């Protein structure tokens, strides 16, 4: 049975090149399977949105209906959480959602899933929190720090609450990173394990036990595959929801929309 973690290894697809970067030093760079997966996912998103908008009709076809459904879902999400001011942030949230969704789905058809790499999910987490900080300081200046001072808190416990709020804020990119990474990696490991049992059973390595093991493992593989499609969508949507909530905290600082 193949190593279930082998699918997460980054493999160079081009000759490695030694370069010297400022403040970093000598590094080895190459075009890898991770780059390929992200590039293909980006192309899928661009192609899908192009097909949706290019042939737009009053009565939508299947492709247009799917695109409008995704568009309307994220638009409704941003509008319901942030309000009118969220209109400007819709492109950011929609782009993150579509890119993560494409990488999640692509990983179900290829032997490599970009979002199972913590470096990839961490990048999305950092980009999100930098956007939150940029909007917070641009819109509110130093008043941004009132985010860590909830109203109505008694003075004796206020310092402790401020510390808790500040630490919680710092952990936001970490939770965004680990939630997406953990769910995608865990699901693919489980899927690979049960698929491996199917191969072992068919190969006859366990004798008469092969029949029940094959039936059980095949059923679990099919069920997990269906579940992974659901998880792939839900994790992209959850990332979009949390991103919208974090943006709302600084857009509507101290009050609702």
Helices and strands as residue ranges (DSSP letters): G 6-8, E 17-21, E 25-29, H 33-54, H 62-81, G 84-89, H 90-106, G 114-116, H 118-140, G 141-148, H 155-170, H 172-202, H 209-251
